[in-house]
Amino acid sequence: SLELSMLIEDGAIEINMPFSHWMDALFSHATINPLALDLDVVKIFNSVNYHNDLFDRAIVASAISMELPLITNDRKMHKFKPCELFWD
């Protein structure tokens, strides 16, 4: 959600309501859940140093922590394969 906030602020993404209302609406769906960066994720984050993008590293660290694959076409992720990936 922090990355979304920054993308909206920069104008890369446009929404039609105040950000806080948009986030409440987004997370009201049962299939979308916020994920906290707890201590275990931060420890993994520190070891995932393939990329300078903090948000990508946090996403990868979260996937590793939860033992889940990522669905992405991000070229850097596919080059370094920091976790299990789909979407070749």
ROSE-4610 file (N, C-alpha, C; in Angstrom, 1 decimal, always signed):
// ROSE-4610
residu = [S/S/S/L/L/L/E/E/E/L/L/L/S/S/S/M/M/M/L/L/L/I/I/I/E/E/E/D/D/D/G/G/G/A/A/A/I/I/I/E/E/E/I/I/I/N/N/N/M/M/M/P/P/P/F/F/F/S/S/S/H/H/H/W/W/W/M/M/M/D/D/D/A/A/A/L/L/L/F/F/F/S/S/S/H/H/H/A/A/A/T/T/T/I/I/I/N/N/N/P/P/P/L/L/L/A/A/A/L/L/L/D/D/D/L/L/L/D/D/D/V/V/V/V/V/V/K/K/K/I/I/I/F/F/F/N/N/N/S/S/S/V/V/V/N/N/N/Y/Y/Y/H/H/H/N/N/N/D/D/D/L/L/L/F/F/F/D/D/D/R/R/R/A/A/A/I/I/I/V/V/V/A/A/A/S/S/S/A/A/A/I/I/I/S/S/S/M/M/M/E/E/E/L/L/L/P/P/P/L/L/L/I/I/I/T/T/T/N/N/N/D/D/D/R/R/R/K/K/K/M/M/M/H/H/H/K/K/K/F/F/F/K/K/K/P/P/P/C/C/C/E/E/E/L/L/L/F/F/F/W/W/W/D/D/D]
num = [1/1/1/2/2/2/3/3/3/4/4/4/5/5/5/6/6/6/7/7/7/8/8/8/9/9/9/10/10/10/11/11/11/12/12/12/13/13/13/14/14/14/15/15/15/16/16/16/17/17/17/18/18/18/19/19/19/20/20/20/21/21/21/22/22/22/23/23/23/24/24/24/25/25/25/26/26/26/27/27/27/28/28/28/29/29/29/30/30/30/31/31/31/32/32/32/33/33/33/34/34/34/35/35/35/36/36/36/37/37/37/38/38/38/39/39/39/40/40/40/41/41/41/42/42/42/43/43/43/44/44/44/45/45/45/46/46/46/47/47/47/48/48/48/49/49/49/50/50/50/51/51/51/52/52/52/53/53/53/54/54/54/55/55/55/56/56/56/57/57/57/58/58/58/59/59/59/60/60/60/61/61/61/62/62/62/63/63/63/64/64/64/65/65/65/66/66/66/67/67/67/68/68/68/69/69/69/70/70/70/71/71/71/72/72/72/73/73/73/74/74/74/75/75/75/76/76/76/77/77/77/78/78/78/79/79/79/80/80/80/81/81/81/82/82/82/83/83/83/84/84/84/85/85/85/86/86/86/87/87/87/88/88/88]
x = [+0.8/+0.0/+0.9/+2.0/+2.9/+3.4/+3.7/+4.1/+2.9/+1.7/+0.5/+0.3/+0.5/+0.4/+1.4/+2.6/+3.6/+3.3/+2.8/+2.5/+1.3/+0.4/-0.7/-0.2/+0.6/+1.2/+2.0/+2.7/+3.5/+2.7/+1.4/+0.5/+0.6/+1.4/+1.5/+0.2/-0.6/-1.9/-2.9/-4.1/-5.1/-6.3/-6.8/-8.0/-9.0/-10.3/-11.4/-12.0/-11.2/-11.7/-10.5/-10.7/-9.5/-8.8/-7.5/-6.7/-7.1/-7.4/-7.8/-9.1/-10.1/-11.3/-11.0/-10.2/-9.8/-9.2/-8.3/-7.6/-8.6/-9.6/-10.6/-11.4/-11.8/-12.6/-11.7/-10.5/-9.6/-9.5/-9.3/-9.1/-10.4/-11.5/-12.8/-13.1/-12.4/-12.5/-11.9/-12.5/-12.0/-10.7/-10.5/-9.3/-8.1/-8.2/-7.1/-6.8/-5.6/-5.3/-4.0/-3.9/-2.6/-1.6/-0.4/+0.7/+1.6/+1.9/+2.8/+4.2/+5.1/+6.5/+7.0/+6.8/+7.2/+8.7/+9.2/+10.6/+11.2/+10.5/+10.9/+11.1/+10.1/+10.2/+11.4/+11.6/+12.7/+14.0/+14.2/+15.4/+15.6/+14.6/+14.7/+15.0/+14.4/+14.6/+16.0/+16.7/+18.1/+19.0/+18.6/+19.4/+19.0/+17.9/+17.4/+18.0/+19.2/+19.9/+20.1/+19.3/+19.5/+19.0/+18.3/+17.6/+17.6/+17.6/+17.6/+16.2/+15.2/+13.8/+13.4/+13.2/+12.8/+11.5/+10.5/+9.2/+9.3/+10.1/+10.3/+10.9/+11.9/+12.6/+11.6/+10.8/+9.8/+8.8/+8.4/+7.5/+8.1/+9.4/+10.1/+10.3/+10.7/+10.9/+9.6/+8.5/+7.2/+6.8/+7.1/+6.8/+7.6/+8.9/+9.8/+9.3/+9.0/+8.5/+7.2/+6.3/+5.1/+5.2/+6.4/+6.6/+5.6/+5.4/+4.5/+5.3/+4.9/+5.5/+5.0/+5.7/+5.2/+4.8/+3.8/+3.4/+3.8/+4.8/+5.4/+6.1/+6.1/+7.0/+8.1/+8.4/+9.5/+10.8/+11.5/+12.7/+13.9/+14.0/+15.1/+14.8/+13.5/+13.2/+13.5/+13.1/+13.3/+14.8/+15.6/+17.0/+17.7/+17.4/+18.0/+17.3/+16.0/+15.2/+15.4/+15.0/+15.2/+14.2/+13.2/+12.2/+11.5/+10.6/+9.9/+9.0/+9.1/+8.4/+7.6/+6.4/+5.6/+5.6/+5.2/+5.0/+6.3/+6.8/+8.0/+7.8]
y = [-1.2/+0.0/+1.3/+1.2/+2.3/+2.6/+1.6/+1.8/+2.4/+1.9/+2.4/+3.9/+4.3/+5.7/+6.5/+6.1/+6.8/+6.9/+5.9/+5.9/+6.8/+6.9/+7.8/+9.2/+9.4/+10.8/+11.3/+10.4/+10.8/+10.9/+10.5/+10.5/+9.3/+8.3/+7.1/+6.3/+6.4/+5.8/+6.8/+6.8/+7.8/+7.0/+7.6/+7.0/+8.1/+7.7/+8.7/+9.0/+8.8/+9.1/+9.3/+9.9/+10.0/+8.7/+8.8/+7.5/+6.7/+7.3/+6.4/+5.7/+6.3/+5.6/+4.5/+4.8/+3.8/+2.6/+2.8/+1.7/+0.9/+1.6/+0.8/+0.0/+0.5/-0.3/-1.4/-1.2/-2.3/-3.4/-3.1/-4.2/-4.7/-4.2/-4.8/-6.1/-6.4/-7.6/-8.8/-9.8/-11.0/-11.6/-11.4/-12.0/-11.1/-9.9/-9.0/-8.6/-9.0/-8.7/-8.0/-7.0/-6.3/-7.3/-7.0/-7.9/-7.0/-7.4/-6.6/-7.0/-6.1/-6.4/-6.7/-7.9/-8.3/-8.6/-9.0/-9.2/-10.2/-11.4/-12.4/-11.9/-11.1/-10.6/-9.6/-8.8/-7.9/-8.6/-9.7/-10.5/-11.0/-11.5/-12.1/-10.9/-9.8/-8.6/-8.3/-8.3/-8.0/-8.9/-10.1/-11.1/-11.1/-10.4/-10.4/-9.1/-9.1/-7.9/-7.9/-8.5/-8.6/-7.3/-6.4/-5.3/-4.1/-2.9/-1.7/-1.2/-1.7/-1.3/-2.0/-1.1/-1.6/-2.3/-1.9/-2.5/-3.9/-4.1/-5.4/-6.3/-5.8/-6.7/-7.1/-6.2/-6.5/-7.5/-7.4/-8.4/-9.8/-9.8/-11.1/-11.7/-10.8/-11.3/-11.9/-11.2/-11.7/-13.0/-13.2/-14.5/-15.6/-15.3/-16.3/-16.7/-15.7/-15.9/-16.8/-16.5/-17.3/-18.6/-18.8/-20.0/-20.0/-18.9/-18.7/-18.3/-18.7/-18.2/-16.8/-16.1/-14.8/-15.0/-14.3/-14.3/-12.9/-12.9/-11.6/-11.8/-10.7/-10.7/-9.7/-9.4/-8.5/-9.1/-8.4/-9.0/-9.2/-8.3/-8.5/-9.7/-9.9/-11.0/-12.3/-12.3/-13.6/-13.8/-12.8/-12.9/-13.5/-13.0/-13.4/-14.5/-14.7/-15.8/-15.8/-14.7/-14.7/-15.6/-16.1/-17.0/-17.7/-18.6/-19.3/-18.3/-18.3/-17.4/-18.1/-17.5/-17.9/-16.8/-17.1/-16.1/-15.9/-16.9/-16.7/-15.9]
z = [+0.0/+0.0/+0.0/+0.6/+0.5/-0.9/-1.7/-3.1/-3.8/-3.6/-4.3/-4.0/-2.7/-2.3/-3.1/-3.2/-3.9/-5.4/-6.0/-7.4/-7.7/-6.8/-6.9/-6.8/-5.8/-5.5/-6.7/-7.4/-8.6/-9.8/-9.8/-11.0/-11.9/-11.5/-12.3/-12.3/-11.2/-11.1/-10.7/-11.3/-10.9/-10.3/-9.2/-8.6/-8.5/-8.3/-8.3/-7.0/-5.9/-4.6/-3.7/-2.5/-1.6/-1.4/-1.2/-1.1/+0.1/+1.2/+2.4/+2.1/+1.4/+1.0/+0.0/-0.9/-2.0/-1.3/-0.4/+0.3/+1.1/+1.8/+2.6/+1.6/+0.5/-0.5/-1.0/-1.3/-1.8/-0.8/+0.4/+1.4/+2.0/+1.5/+1.9/+1.2/+0.1/-0.6/+0.2/+0.3/+1.1/+0.6/-0.7/-1.3/-1.3/-0.9/-0.8/+0.6/+1.1/+2.5/+2.6/+3.5/+3.7/+4.4/+4.1/+4.7/+5.4/+6.7/+7.5/+7.3/+7.4/+7.3/+8.7/+9.2/+10.5/+10.6/+11.7/+11.9/+11.0/+10.8/+9.9/+8.5/+8.0/+6.7/+6.5/+7.6/+7.5/+7.5/+8.2/+8.2/+6.8/+6.2/+4.8/+3.8/+4.0/+3.2/+3.1/+4.2/+4.3/+3.4/+3.3/+2.5/+1.0/+0.6/-0.7/-1.4/-1.7/-2.2/-3.7/-4.4/-5.9/-6.6/-5.8/-6.5/-5.5/-6.1/-5.3/-5.0/-5.7/-5.4/-4.1/-3.1/-1.8/-1.8/-2.6/-2.6/-3.3/-4.3/-4.9/-3.9/-3.2/-2.2/-1.1/-0.7/+0.4/-0.1/-1.4/-2.0/-2.0/-2.5/-2.5/-1.1/-0.2/+1.2/+1.8/+1.5/+1.9/+1.3/+0.0/-0.7/-0.1/+0.2/+0.8/+2.2/+2.9/+4.3/+4.3/+3.4/+3.4/+2.5/+2.0/+1.1/+0.0/-0.7/-1.8/-3.1/-4.3/-5.5/-5.8/-6.6/-7.2/-8.6/-9.0/-10.4/-10.9/-11.7/-12.2/-13.5/-14.3/-15.5/-15.4/-14.1/-13.8/-14.3/-15.2/-15.8/-14.8/-13.8/-12.8/-11.9/-11.6/-10.7/-11.5/-12.8/-13.5/-13.8/-13.9/-14.1/-12.9/-11.7/-10.5/-9.7/-10.0/-9.4/-7.9/-7.2/-5.7/-5.0/-5.7/-5.1/-6.2/-5.9/-7.0/-7.8/-9.1/-9.9/-11.0/-11.3/-12.5/-13.5/-14.7/-15.8/-16.5/-17.2/-18.0/-19.2]
